[in-house]
Amino acid sequence: DPDIIMVGEMRDLETTSSTITAAETGHLVFSTLHTINAPQTVERIIDIYPADQQSQIRTMLANTLQAVISQTLFRRVDKPGMVPCTEVLLCTSAVRNCVRENRIYEIPNIIETSRRIGMQNMDNSIADMYFKGYIDREEAVMRSNNPGKMEKLLIPANAERFEAAQPLEVGSKE
């Protein structure tokens, strides 16, 4: 009986149901899903189910989900290769309530205000990689969630904000 299970990708109802059931029975389950950010990942899982089952699935997901990590790869400008930009959602009690109560739209704000415990939104990760000199400004703006906001974020005066902003207690609970 395995303690840890890796599910390739949750593409259909059967795979998703089996994945959630395994998590409910105490297994540590890792899976992949092609989405652009953490809130979309949660929505996609819920939307796989018929409308009459979604309330129950929100509750099950709120009780079992531990974290969502989204990544996108950027071409490096400092040397050959790629660098990942990531969004990290840790399932705190606030996140669990949002999932349970179908308030997924509030999750981006929770991520934004929870950097001290290890959460990170994609745009901050992109800005961080830009200020480290790993990625191109134009691509950073173009591929961000909010290009107008990213333009303002990438001014030189903000560089210190990203150099100093390291999570204090990665993985701690609220």
PyMOL commands that set and color helices and strands:
alter all, ss='L'
color gray80, all
select helices_A, chain A and resi 13-24+38-47+51-64+93-100+104-112+115-117+122-131+137-142+147-153+156-164
alter helices_A, ss='H'
color red, helices_A
select strands_A, chain A and resi 4-9+28-32+67-75+82-90
alter strands_A, ss='S'
color yellow, strands_A
deselect
rebuild
show_as cartoon
